[in-house]
Amino acid sequence: MKMYDEKHVKNIVLIGAAKSGKTTLAEAMLFEAGIIAKRGAVEERNTVSDYHEVEHERGNSVYATCMHTEWRDYKINIIDTPGLEDFAGEVTAAVRVCDTAVLLLNAEYGVETGTVVIWDYVDRYRKPTILAVNHLDGEHANFQQVAEQARQRFGSAVTVMQYPVNQGPGFNAIIDLLKMTLYRFPEGGGKPEKLPIPPEEAETAARLHNELVEKAAENDDALMEKYFEQGNLDEDELREGLKIGMMRHQVFPLFCLSARHNMGSGRLMGFIDNVAPSAMDMPAELTTDGREIKCDAAGPVCLFVFRTLLEPHIGRLSFFKVISGEVKAGMELYNQKTSTTERLNQLFIADGKNRQNVEKLRAGDIGCTLKLKNTFTDHTLADKGAALEVAPLHFPAPKVRTAIVAKNKSDDEKLGEVLAEIHMEDPTLEVEYNRELRQVILHGQGDLHLAITRWRLEHIYHMQVEYLPARIPYRETIQKQAQASYRHKKQSGGAGQFGEVFMKIEPYFDGMPPLKEHPVRETEEIVLSWGGKLVFNNCIVGGAIDNRFLPAILKGIMEKMQEGPLTGSYVRDVRVSVYDGKMHPVDSNDISFKIAGMMAFRDAFHQAAPQLLEPVFDLEAIAPDTMMGDMMSELQSHRSLITGMDSNDGYQVIKARTPQAELDKLYAALRNVTQGRAKIKAVFADYAPVPAEIQKKLTEAYKKMEAQPV
C-alpha cells in the first residue's frame, strides 16, 4: 500500500452510546473509500468492525476495532469502539491514541447518559471532537432538539456545520454551511448531487453560516481582523479557524448523517482530511518522567501498545501507535517496563479481522504486530538507548465483582495463569487473590464485562468456570467492656502444659482515657493491616505471669483477631489489658499462654456486646430526571442512605451511602431501571454497624459452618 507521511495520516475514534450507529458509519466510510465492495450490516453479522463471535452473539460491539480508509491523498485510521460502559477500557485506550474523536448522537434519542459517560474520556484528554447526528432517517428524528441538547451539555463550542432539509423517513438532503451547498443523495445513498440552496432555506442557511464564520474567526486574531474588514471569510480561512478552534477544544463541528443509508459519510471524511488535526499537529506525547516525544519520523523509534487481543488460531495481537520514528519489520525494540527486548517480525495494517502486511510504519500511524512475548497493553517499545516510556493510560475503576472458581479443581493453577494474562490484555478487569475471604475475585466494569470474560475463558481458553458471590470483608468489634479468664491445662505423660490468663477488653477509640483499675506497666499499640488498632496493656504485678510469656499471650490474641469469634472476620479497635494469671514452674510454656490468651479473649469478646461492621461506599448515580423515582426506590430497597441530591441539565445526581453487600445487586438494578443510562460511581468510605437482624443471620450461618465436620 501507499506510504503516507505524518502530515497525511489522520487518526479518528468513533464513540457514542450503544445503537448510535458507529459500526454502521465505519462500514459506510470503508465502502465510500473502496476498501470494501459491499456494505455489511450489524443485523447480518457481516461488518468489518464487529467480527468476533461474541459480538455476533450479542449484536453489539465488545472490542475496539482498528480499520483504515484512503481518501483523497490522506490515510484515515478508524477505531470503532463499544458504546456500553462495561467496555470503557476499550474506549479509554482508543481515545488516547487517536487525534480526533467523532461522537455520534442518535437523532431520535439525543444526548444520552451513555454519551455523557463516554464524553468524560474525550474531555480528559482534550481531544479535538466532531459531533455527528446520525439516524436522521428515523421516524422521530429531531435535529434541532439534539443540537440544543448538545449545546446544553457541551457548551457553546458546538458549531452547526450542516442541517437536514427533510429529516424523517424520507431524509435525503443536507445543507452544508461551509460550502453553502445543498447535497441531495440518491436512493440508497452514495455520492450526492450538489445543488443551490433553495430560496425557502436561504435565510436560515445565511444566519447559520454567519454563526459559523464568527466561530471560526474568534479563534485567531488575524482571522478576526480580516472578518471585521471584509464581513466574511473564504472557505480555506474557515477551515483554518475551525482547526485552531478544534485544537483548543473551543469548536465542536456538528454534522448530519444517515449511516445506514450511506448519506453524509463522504462529506465527513472530506472534513477529516482537510480540517481535523494529524498526530503531527497535536501536542507531543509525554514520558513517565515528563519529557516530550515529538511526532517526528526522523526521531528515535517509539511505539505505544494501546490494546492487546488473543485471537484463536493466530495468537496475541498487539495494536500500537507509532509515537516517533519509523518502525520497520524485523526491528528489535526495548520494553522499558519489563526490561526485555522484542523483535517485530511482521507489521500489519488491520481492517477488522483482515490484516495487510507492510514493511514499515511512520510516526503518527497505527498498526499491529503478532506474538510479542512480554509486551502488553499500556507498554512502550523504543530504541534501547532512547530510554522512553510513554505516560500510562488511566483506566476507570471497577464497579462490580464476583468470585471465580474452576469447575475442575485440577485447573486451579491454570486459571490463575490465564486470569493474569487476561488482565494484561484488559487492565480494566482486575484479579484479586484475597487471603482474608479465601476467594479469587474478579473486579469488572459491569455484569456484561464479567459475562464476556467468562465467555472468553470458556471459548478461547477452553476452561469451564463458575461465578460465585464474592464474600464481604466484614469486621468485628465490641461495644462495652468485659472481663474473662481462661486456664489451659494439659497433662499426658512427660512435660505438661499450664497457663492461666485474666484479661479485660474494651472498645478502643483515639484519645480514650488510660486504664484506671489496674496499673499499666507497658503498652503496645498495634496498627492493624486490615484497619483499626489493638492496644495491649501489660498490667501484671507481683510476677503472676513471667514477662517472657506476654508475647505468647499477645500472639494468641492476634490469631483470634484474624478469625473473629462472630463470623471469622478480622477484629479491630479493641484495648486488651492482661492484669493477672498463674503459671507453673515446670509445665508453663509459650504454647500454654498463647492458648490461654486466645481463649480468654474469645470468652471476653462474646460478653462485650460484639458488633459486626460492614464496608460502606459513597455512591453517586446520574440519570435523566424522568428516572429519578425508580432510582430512589432501588436505592432505598438496597439499604442506601441518601446523602444529597442535585440536578444538572436534565439529569439528576443522587448521592448515597451504600453497604458493599448491596452494591453489586444495586448496580445491576440501577442499570436495569434506567435501561443502561445511569452513570454510577462508588468509592469506599468507612465501616459501619450491620443491622441486628443481618448480624444474627450471619452469626448463625458461621456457627453452622463451624459445626460441620471437616
MOKACOR-V978558 format. One line per field, one symbol per residue. ss: DSSP state (~ for helix, > for strand, _ for the rest). burial: 1 if it has 9 or more other ideal C-beta (glycine too) atoms within 8 Angstrom, else 0. A space follows every 50 residues. Layout:
ss = ???
burial = ???
This chain:
ss = _____~~~>>>>>>>>_____~~~~~~~~~~~__________________ __~~~~~~______>>>>>>>__>>>>>>>____~~~~~~~~~~~~~__> >>>>>>___>__~~~~~~~~~~~~~__>>>>>>>________~~~~~~~~ ~~~~___>>>_>>>________>>>>____>>>>________>>>___~~ ~~~~~~~~~~~~~~~~~___~~~~~~~~~~____~~~~~~~~~~~~~___ _>>>>>_>~~~_>_~~~~~~~~~~__________>>>____>>_______ _>>>>>>>>>>___>>>>>>>>>>_>>>__>>>>>____>>>>>__>>>> >__>>>>>_>>>___>>>>>________>>>>_~~~___>_________> >>>>>>__~~~~~~~~~~~~~~~~~____>>>>>____>>>>>>__~~~~ ~~~~~~~~~_____>>>>______>>>>___>>>>>>>>>______>>>> >>>>>>>______________>>>>>>_____>>>>>>________~~~~ ~~~~~~~~~~~________>>__>>>>>>>>>_______~~~~~~~~~~~ ~~~~~~~__>>>>>>>>>>>>>>>~~~~~~~~~~~~~___>>>>>>>>__ >>>>>>>>>~~~~~~~~~~~~~~_____>>>>>>>>>>>__~~~~~~~~~ ~~~~~~~___
burial = 00010101111111111101111111111111101100011100001111 10011100011111111111100111111111111111111111111111 11111111011111111110110000111111111111001110011011 10110011111111101100111111110011111100100100001000 11001001101111111111001101100000100011111111111000 11111111101111111111111011111101001110000010111011 11111111111000011111111111111010111100010101001111 11001101011111111111010011101111100101110010100111 11111100001101110111111111111110010010111111111111 01111111100010100101001111110001111111000000011111 11111111000000100101000001010101111111110001100011 01111111111001111011110111111011100011100111111111 11111001011111111111111100110111011001010100000000 11111111110111011111101101111101000011010001100110 1100000000
